[in-house]
């Protein structure tokens, strides 16, 4: 698991193998997520088993599943497909 919640902190760990972890006071979960995104972290949910993976900025680039050119120049899709 790459996220743990305790009474005194939230902990996110990078799943990229670098061992980086970030601790926050447990005040506002979504504010913590916004802070991590601002730091370059990415969050991915596996559609089959609904597990989450988190990557720090450095590891995110190693584990990107879609090439940069495909993200910006892909064909438009219909909503819901």
N, C-alpha and C positions, 0 to 999 in steps of 0.2 A: 504494500500500500504506500502511496506516495503523499498522502495527506493524513495527518492525525490531529485530533482535537482533544485537548486536555482542559482541566479547569483553569489553568493559568496561562495557556498558550495554544496557538495554532501552529503546526509544523508542516511545511511543504518540503518534499525532497525531490530532487531531479531524478528522473528515471533514465537519464542518458548515461549513467555510469560514472559521472564525475564526483559523486558524493556530496554535492552542494545541497545545503538545507537552509531554509529561511524560517525564522520564528517571529511570530507576531503576538501581541497581547490579544486576547479573544474579545475584541470589542465589536467589530463589524466584518463578517466574513467577506462580503462583496467588496468592501473597501480594501481588504487585503488582496483579493484577486485583482482588483484594478491596479494596485501598487505593483504586484508581480508582473502584470502585463506591461506596465510602464517601464519595468526593468528588462523587458524583452522575453519574458517567459511565455510559453505556449501551453495550452491545455487541450487534450484530445480525449474524447469518449469513444470507446469501442462499441459499435452499434449492437454487436451480438451479445456480449456479456455485461454491458453497461459499466465496465471498469474504466477508470480515468488514468491517464498518464500525463505527467508534467515534465517539461523540459526547460532548463535554464537557457539563456540567450545563446551561449556557446554550443550546447548540445542540441538545441533546436535545429540548427542548420545541418547537423549530422543525420538527424532522424526525420527530416522533412520527406513526406511521401509524395508530394506533388512538386515537380520542378517549378521554379520561379516563372518561367515563360508560360507554362500551362495555366498558372493561376491568373495571369493577367491577359492572356490571349486565347483562352478557351472559348468554345462555342457557347452561346447562351443556352440555358436550360429552363424548362418550364418549372414553375414553383411546385414543390411536392414530388419531384422526380429525381 
